[in-house]
Amino acid sequence: MPNHNHKEAFCLMWYGCPCGHRERIWNSRDGVTPFAMSCPSCGEDTMHHIAWNLDQYAPEHTPHEGQRIWLGYTLDEARKVAKLRVELNKVMGREFEGNEEELIERIAQNIYSNGEAPNLRVVDF
């Protein structure tokens, strides 16, 4: 395996939930991936990276339609997420001090994290 910054770089990894849902997610980059996430079947935050010994290095993997993959955020995607977070907080009655655009940009930069933050996406050709 080539020298990468992270062990899970370009690996196919199994994630599983106590509800029985299992899926193989591809990390399409040399970046860390979350250990846990929400399960698409039951909606609980109980889906974990399991069977680490079955992680398969697959830099040439071609994802199939419907497969979830880890990507890095673009700055534009991070800004959209930041704006949604601010809007949601406003709907929930939370108020912010200062310039809203500056707040959105600060949140976006935090999400973006120099392109290192994992972004889980579904492949839809």
Sequence and secondary structure as in RCSB ss.txt:
>XXXX:A:sequence
MPNHNHKEAFCLMWYGCPCGHRERIWNSRDGVTPFAMSCPSCGEDTMHHIAWNLDQYAPEHTPHEGQRIWLGYTL
DEARKVAKLRVELNKVMGREFEGNEEELIERIAQNIYSNGEAPNLRVVDF
>XXXX:A:secstr
    SSTTTTEEEEEE TTS EEEEEE SSS   SEE  TTT  S EEEE GGG EE TT    TT EEEEE  H
HHHHHHHHHHHHHHHHTT    S HHHHHHHHHHHHHGGGTSEEEEE   
